[in-house]
Amino acid sequence: MASVPASPRPTSLAALPALLAYTHQLSLEGHLHRSKRGLSTLAASLLWLCLAWRGSGRPYHLAQLDEPFLAAIIGRHRLPTPRSLYRSLASFSAHALRQAVQDASLATLSHRTGKVWVAVDTQQIPYWGRGKLIQFQKGWSGSHSRRLRGYRVLLAVDTDTGAIITFLLVRGKTRDGRLLGTHLAGIVADCGFTSKRSVAALVASKVPFILGFARSTPIRARLAALSPQQRRWLKNGGAVRLGTCPWDSRLRLFALGARSPTDKRGPWVYVTSLRSAGPHWLAQTYRQRWRAEQAIEECKNGHDLDHLVSYRLHPNRIAIGFRLLARTLAIGFQMAQVQGRPDHIREPRAFRARHVEALGTFAQTGREIVLYRPTADQERHYNLSWTGCSIRAAA
């Protein structure tokens, strides 16, 4: 008896196959694959990434998605339950997922030139401590007195593209000194990361850095001893040298004034290992740290960064790791399309409207999915090795 072809069904994710094909090209399955029964970890990875690209990191939003096209991609008749998706977090390795984020960021280097400077920053993520509502820990935040404890997510962000190079999710009392990496081309960070321990570790690793430095009494005395010409230079947004660092004679201090003459704050003081660089270049390089703050804001508003899924650390590490991986993949996909750095890298919501959500219809025959889009100009084929299916986007 001849098989009856499946009738086309509508979908709102018709633009997704190209992004999934780029994700498969990076060979991240070695970090994400784990043997388990039921829903495979690679299929769960696609679901977590799709949720992040849709602006959510919460497993119970999967039930609201109700997308048969996504179920067909992972080889199921319907999407798994939110409980099943949440339980899949226990099957992933936090170290392997962090390595997947690093590999995704390394893939962007082939489409750019120049030295990579990294901005390091943290974001406090509050959560309710189960059974420990009166325990106080360093890092708590919010307006709920001492009942609210916090995690800290550390981000290392490429100052040129905003891609996440690496990340860590730790408890609020974790010291900054153990968070800084040792394989980066250059680091910029505010004074929250500056301590004798972290500075000594960076000097030993020979990684160039520019860090904020606290204006202690000896530093304020140096600022008070500046000449009138140096004061005017700082008032107009310039930068001046302040001599050697009291912690290490190999390091240099410089002061930076506010950009606007009406800004009464500052001057700010910074410590750097780049002894031969001029203060103007140092100030220009440090001001690229805004990229880390921009990445945090975009992840909060576009990838649901502030929302945790569990009372335990490991599931939250995995859930947040997938949101950060989704951001890096989105940036790398835009760079791969133009084979370089785009003039404008779209923020998450604009990226979702252009490269994730689109109207179309699809029909499935075995493991082949035929996708029809009204705006398609030519036929394309996408092989998704993670789930063993292929997608033919018909013109």
WOSULPE-V189024 format. One record per residue. RES is the residue in one small letter. PHI is phi in radians with two decimals (none if undefined). Layout:
BEGIN
res->[RES	RES]
phi->[PHI	PHI]
END
This chain:
BEGIN
res->[m	a	s	v	p	a	s	p	r	p	t	s	l	a	a	l	p	a	l	l	a	y	t	h	q	l	s	l	e	g	h	l	h	r	s	k	r	g	l	s	t	l	a	a	s	l	l	w	l	c	l	a	w	r	g	s	g	r	p	y	h	l	a	q	l	d	e	p	f	l	a	a	i	i	g	r	h	r	l	p	t	p	r	s	l	y	r	s	l	a	s	f	s	a	h	a	l	r	q	a	v	q	d	a	s	l	a	t	l	s	h	r	t	g	k	v	w	v	a	v	d	t	q	q	i	p	y	w	g	r	g	k	l	i	q	f	q	k	g	w	s	g	s	h	s	r	r	l	r	g	y	r	v	l	l	a	v	d	t	d	t	g	a	i	i	t	f	l	l	v	r	g	k	t	r	d	g	r	l	l	g	t	h	l	a	g	i	v	a	d	c	g	f	t	s	k	r	s	v	a	a	l	v	a	s	k	v	p	f	i	l	g	f	a	r	s	t	p	i	r	a	r	l	a	a	l	s	p	q	q	r	r	w	l	k	n	g	g	a	v	r	l	g	t	c	p	w	d	s	r	l	r	l	f	a	l	g	a	r	s	p	t	d	k	r	g	p	w	v	y	v	t	s	l	r	s	a	g	p	h	w	l	a	q	t	y	r	q	r	w	r	a	e	q	a	i	e	e	c	k	n	g	h	d	l	d	h	l	v	s	y	r	l	h	p	n	r	i	a	i	g	f	r	l	l	a	r	t	l	a	i	g	f	q	m	a	q	v	q	g	r	p	d	h	i	r	e	p	r	a	f	r	a	r	h	v	e	a	l	g	t	f	a	q	t	g	r	e	i	v	l	y	r	p	t	a	d	q	e	r	h	y	n	l	s	w	t	g	c	s	i	r	a	a	a]
phi->[none	-1.21	-1.30	-1.54	-1.11	-1.20	-1.30	-1.11	-2.10	-1.34	-2.60	-1.90	-2.05	-1.20	-1.54	-1.27	-0.98	-1.11	-1.18	-1.16	-1.11	-1.11	-1.08	-1.21	-1.16	-1.42	1.00	-1.56	-1.12	-1.11	-1.57	-1.83	-1.42	-2.45	-1.31	-2.78	-1.48	1.31	-1.13	-1.21	-1.20	-1.22	-1.15	-1.11	-1.07	-1.10	-1.17	-1.13	-1.16	-1.12	-1.08	-1.15	-1.16	-1.46	1.64	-2.38	-2.15	-1.84	-1.09	-1.27	-1.31	-1.11	-1.17	-1.38	-1.17	0.83	-2.03	-1.14	-1.11	-1.19	-1.13	-1.15	-1.12	-1.54	1.34	-2.24	-1.28	-2.59	-1.22	-1.17	-1.28	-0.99	-1.12	-1.13	-1.15	-1.13	-1.16	-1.18	-1.07	-1.18	-1.52	-1.64	-1.74	-1.13	-1.14	-1.17	-1.18	-1.09	-1.17	-1.13	-1.10	-1.14	-1.16	-1.14	-1.26	-1.12	-1.14	-1.35	-1.20	-1.24	-1.90	-2.52	-2.22	1.59	-1.26	-1.65	-1.73	-2.04	-1.72	-1.92	-2.68	-2.18	-2.32	-1.38	-2.10	-1.36	-2.70	-1.49	-1.38	-1.20	1.32	-2.33	-1.25	-1.90	-1.42	-1.84	-2.26	-1.08	1.88	-1.20	-2.64	1.94	-1.99	-1.92	1.01	-1.53	-1.32	-1.81	-1.79	-2.33	-1.69	-2.13	-1.86	-1.75	-2.11	-1.88	-2.05	-1.15	-1.23	-1.59	-1.91	1.49	-1.23	-1.39	-1.48	-2.79	-2.69	-2.53	-2.04	-2.33	-1.29	-1.10	-1.53	-1.19	-1.31	-1.23	-1.03	-1.52	-1.64	-1.28	-1.41	-2.20	-2.16	-1.88	-1.28	-3.03	-2.24	-2.18	-2.77	-1.44	-1.21	-1.11	-1.73	-1.56	-2.60	-1.05	-1.19	-1.21	-1.13	-1.09	-1.15	-1.20	-1.10	-1.16	-1.42	1.10	-1.57	-1.04	-2.64	-2.35	-2.16	-1.14	-2.27	-1.16	-1.53	-1.31	-1.04	-1.09	-1.24	-1.11	-1.17	-1.14	-1.13	-1.20	-1.55	-1.17	-1.28	-1.00	-1.17	-1.17	-1.10	-1.12	-1.11	-1.17	-1.12	-1.60	1.54	-1.50	-2.37	-2.35	-1.37	-2.14	1.62	-1.42	-1.41	-1.16	-1.41	-2.71	-1.19	-1.40	-1.76	-2.13	-1.90	-2.52	-1.92	-2.28	-1.52	-1.21	-1.21	-1.79	-1.10	-1.43	-1.41	-1.50	-1.39	1.44	-1.28	-1.69	-2.05	-2.38	-2.01	-2.47	-1.61	-1.54	-1.28	-1.56	-1.33	-1.33	-1.10	-1.15	-1.15	-1.09	-1.14	-1.12	-1.21	-1.16	-1.17	-1.27	-1.11	-1.04	-1.11	-1.16	-1.14	-1.13	-1.09	-1.13	-1.11	-1.17	-1.23	-1.17	-1.55	-1.88	-2.27	1.08	-1.12	-1.33	-1.67	-1.75	-1.96	-2.71	-1.49	-1.78	-1.28	-1.09	-1.04	-1.19	-1.05	-1.22	-1.09	-1.22	-1.06	-1.17	-1.15	-1.26	-1.11	-1.08	-1.12	-1.13	-1.13	-1.12	-1.21	-1.10	-1.13	-1.16	-1.23	-1.18	-1.17	-1.85	0.96	2.98	-1.51	-1.14	-1.09	-2.35	-1.58	-1.21	-1.28	-0.93	-1.23	-1.18	-1.12	-1.10	-1.20	-1.69	-2.08	-2.11	-1.66	-2.87	-1.48	-3.08	-2.30	-2.51	-2.37	-2.03	-2.26	1.15	-1.76	-1.83	-2.02	-1.77	-1.92	-2.02	-2.16	-1.08	-1.69	-1.21	-1.78	-2.63	-1.41	-2.34	-2.12	-2.25	-1.80	-1.82	-1.23	-1.12	-2.00	1.31	-2.01	-2.24	-2.13	-1.94	-1.52	-1.38	-1.36]
END
